[in-house]
């Protein structure tokens, strides 16, 4: 039976250990799940940041395209102005050449000569009429040049700002891209780790199922063994009772014999008699030692309780004859064996000195009583029991 209990305890302990490992593995998985959720949230934030940067990059590209379009427009306008100015200059040159005969050589001659003043005035008026459109075109061209220069300066400043913003955007884009790649790698690694941890948990759960089956089988075996043990003890009890009945019948006197001896009772505890063999003395069988105390008495005598207690057993037991077993405080047991008759039953409460039974036959048909004291389930020297020392002595 002990072997069965040990076999049952082994898988039970293993099951307890595996359950602790399962709980620990579940905590590890929960921690990894939290890390993966945090990584996913971080990845989502980085993806939002990346989308924002891509939108900003598209806006910068649009501004650059618009700036390049403005630059092309300015270049075209400047080319048109230059072309118009060249045409005006050509017209002026043609007109001057046409007017040359009127000035009779040169403009200075026309102005400083001593000719007709009226004619000179007419020539100068004509020259001014020729030169005025060219001067106006020249001034307009110069104004356009100033405006073009201002526009070019503004375009250059905007282009510089766009380039700087683009450089910063590229830096942010690169950093976010690196972080995004690292976060994706971390998320993939956490996924692999979680898969591995979940596989370990599955293995532990499978192992626990096997242990559960082993425990169930062991419990079933233990129940079967306990049932078999109970059947064996019941059979032994029945056999002992049958043997006791047979022994009582064999000891029963013939009808014509004298009646049984009267019980001698002088109130002695546990019995009125002499100690024939003490605890630990060698038995007649040889190497065995006595586990109790044997009293020899003259005739049947009353057996009394050494101390107060409860009757744990009262009946016939193989090898002990009729037996009374008392349970006392302090985990002490007192056994009174080979009784002729019993005066108590199982469950009775008895006081010190209360009558339990009548002494019977022991040691080769000699009348007497066998008393044994136990602590727990182990026989001890009765002298170690304070109650014994009080009523019997050391």
C-alpha positions, 0 to 999 in steps of 0.5 A, spaced: 500 500 500 505 504 501 508 503 494 502 505 491 501 511 495 508 513 493 507 511 486 501 516 486 505 521 489 510 521 484 506 523 478 502 528 482 508 532 484 510 532 477 503 535 475 504 540 480 511 542 478 509 542 470 503 546 472 508 551 475 512 551 469 505 552 465 503 558 469 510 561 468 510 560 461 503 564 460 506 570 464 512 570 459 507 569 453 503 575 456 509 579 457 511 578 450 504 580 448 505 586 451 511 588 448 509 586 441 503 590 442 507 596 444 511 595 438 505 595 433 503 601 436 510 604 435 510 602 428 503 605 427 506 611 429 512 611 425 508 609 419 504 615 420 510 619 421 513 616 414 506 618 411 506 625 413 514 626 411 512 623 404 506 628 404 511 634 405 516 631 400 510 631 395 508 639 397 516 641 396 516 637 390 510 641 387 513 648 390 519 646 386 516 645 380 512 651 381 518 655 382 522 652 376 515 654 372 516 661 374 524 661 373 522 659 366 517 664 365 522 670 367 527 667 362 522 667 357 520 674 359 527 677 359 528 674 352 522 677 350 524 684 353 531 683 350 529 682 343 524 688 343 530 692 345 534 690 340 528 691 335 527 698 338 535 700 337 535 697 330 529 702 328 533 707 332 539 706 328 535 706 321 531 712 323 538 716 325 541 713 318 535 716 315 535 723 318 543 723 317 542 728 311 538 732 315 543 733 320 548 734 315 553 730 318 553 729 325 548 731 331 554 735 334 554 739 327 547 740 327 547 743 334 553 747 334 553 749 327 552 756 325 546 755 320 539 757 320 536 756 327 529 754 325 532 749 321 536 746 327 530 747 331 526 742 326 532 737 326 533 737 333 525 736 334 525 730 329 531 727 332 527 727 339 521 724 336 526 719 333 530 717 340 524 718 345 521 711 343 528 708 344 529 711 350 522 709 353 523 702 351 530 703 354 527 705 361 522 700 360 527 694 359 531 697 365 525 697 370 524 690 367 531 688 369 530 691 376 524 687 377 527 681 374 533 681 378 528 682 384 524 676 382 530 672 381 533 674 388 526 672 391 526 665 387 533 664 389 532 665 396 525 660 395 530 655 392 535 655 398 529 655 403 526 649 399 533 646 398 534 646 406 527 644 407 528 638 403 535 636 406 532 636 413 526 632 410 531 627 407 534 627 414 528 626 418 525 621 412 532 617 413 531 617 421 524 615 420 526 609 415 531 606 419 527 606 426 521 603 421 526 598 419 528 597 426 521 596 429 519 592 423 525 587 425 523 587 432 516 586 431 518 580 426 523 578 432 517 578 437 513 574 433 518 569 432 519 569 440 512 568 441 511 563 436 516 559 440 513 561 447 507 558 445 510 552 442 513 551 449 506 552 452 503 547 448 508 542 449 507 543 457 500 543 456 501 536 452 505 534 457 500 536 463 495 532 459 499 526 459 501 527 467 493 527 468 492 521 465 498 518 469 495 521 475 488 518 473 491 511 472 495 511 478 489 514 482 485 508 479 490 503 481 491 506 488 483 505 489 484 498 486 489 497 491 486 500 497 479 496 495 484 489 495 487 491 501 480 492 504 478 486 502 484 482 504 483 485 511 476 484 511 478 476 510 483 476 515 478 479 520 473 474 518 478 469 519 480 471 525 473 472 528 472 465 525 478 462 529 477 466 535 470 462 535 473 456 534 478 457 540 472 459 544 468 453 543 475 449 544 476 452 551 469 452 552 468 447 558 464 440 558 457 441 561 458 437 566 465 440 568 465 445 574 463 452 572 468 458 570 472 461 576 470 467 579 473 473 577 478 476 582 478 484 583 482 487 588 482 494 584 489 493 582 491 497 575 492 494 570 491 487 574 492 484 580 498 479 579 506 479 578 510 482 572 513 475 568 516 479 562 518 486 562 519 490 555 525 489 551 527 482 554 528 476 550 522 472 548 523 464 549 523 464 541 530 466 541 532 473 538 526 476 538 524 481 544 518 483 548 514 489 546 510 489 552 509 487 559 506 480 561 503 479 567 501 472 571 495 472 575 492 466 579 485 465 576 481 470 572 482 477 574 479 484 572 483 488 567 483 496 568 485 502 564 492 505 566 489 512 564 483 515 561 481 514 554 477 512 548 476 505 546 479 504 539 478 497 538 475 491 542 474 485 539 478 478 537 484 479 533 489 474 530 495 473 534 492 477 540 486 473 542 480 478 545 484 485 545 482 492 548 485 498 545 485 505 548 487 511 545 490 516 550 492 524 550 499 525 547 498 520 542 499 514 547 496 507 545 495 502 551 493 494 548 490 489 553 491 482 549 489 475 551 482 477 555 477 472 557 471 476 556 470 484 554 467 489 558 467 495 553 466 496 546 469 501 541 468 508 542 466 508 549 470 513 554 473 510 560 476 513 566 483 511 569 482 504 573 475 503 569 474 495 568 476 493 561 476 486 561 477 479 564 484 476 564 485 470 560 490 465 558 497 466 555 504 463 555 503 455 554 496 455 558 498 460 564 493 465 566 495 472 565 495 478 561 499 482 555 499 489 556 503 493 550 504 501 550 505 505 543 507 512 542 504 513 535 504 506 532 511 504 535 511 500 541 515 503 547 517 502 554 511 503 558 516 506 563 516 512 558 509 513 559 507 518 565 501 515 566 504 508 567 509 510 572 504 513 576 500 507 577 505 501 576 511 504 577 518 505 573 
